[in-house]
């Protein structure tokens, strides 16, 4: 879009417990979101990190 700027975003979400099944479900759900390019989810560390681009709110 002309005049629209984008910025790179990295977000981390922590949760006490993820199972193997949760890990795959959360990764799939995050990667289905508009603007999310990649998601890394770990049931061992209880984290979900997702990378993407967002439009600036100007």
C-alpha positions as CSV (number, residue, x, y, z in Angstrom):
1,X,0.0,0.0,0.0
2,X,1.4,3.4,-0.9
3,X,2.1,5.5,2.2
4,X,1.9,2.6,4.6
5,X,5.0,1.7,6.5
6,X,5.7,-1.7,8.1
7,X,7.9,-2.6,11.0
8,X,9.4,-5.9,12.0
9,X,8.0,-7.4,15.2
10,X,9.2,-10.3,17.4
11,X,6.9,-11.3,20.3
12,X,7.4,-13.9,23.0
13,X,4.6,-15.5,24.9
14,X,5.3,-17.6,28.0
15,X,3.1,-20.3,29.5
16,X,3.8,-22.7,32.3
17,X,3.0,-25.9,30.4
18,X,2.8,-26.9,26.7
19,X,2.4,-30.6,25.7
20,X,3.8,-31.9,22.4
21,X,0.3,-31.6,20.9
22,X,-0.1,-28.0,22.2
23,X,3.3,-27.1,20.7
24,X,2.2,-28.0,17.2
25,X,-1.3,-26.5,17.6
26,X,0.0,-23.2,18.8
27,X,2.7,-23.0,16.1
28,X,0.0,-23.7,13.4
29,X,-2.4,-21.1,14.9
30,X,0.3,-18.4,15.1
31,X,1.5,-19.0,11.6
32,X,-2.0,-18.7,10.3
33,X,-2.3,-15.1,11.6
34,X,-2.0,-12.3,9.1
35,X,1.5,-10.8,9.3
36,X,3.2,-13.7,11.2
37,X,6.0,-15.1,9.1
38,X,7.4,-17.7,11.5
39,X,6.6,-19.2,14.9
40,X,8.9,-21.1,17.2
41,X,7.1,-22.9,20.1
42,X,8.8,-25.0,22.8
43,X,6.9,-27.2,25.2
44,X,10.2,-27.6,27.1
45,X,10.7,-23.9,27.8
46,X,7.0,-23.0,27.7
47,X,7.5,-20.2,25.2
48,X,6.1,-19.2,21.8
49,X,8.1,-16.7,19.8
50,X,6.6,-15.3,16.6
51,X,8.2,-13.1,14.0
52,X,6.4,-11.0,11.4
53,X,5.6,-7.5,10.1
54,X,3.0,-5.1,11.3
55,X,1.7,-1.9,9.8
56,X,2.5,1.2,11.7
57,X,-0.5,3.0,13.2
58,X,0.0,6.5,11.8
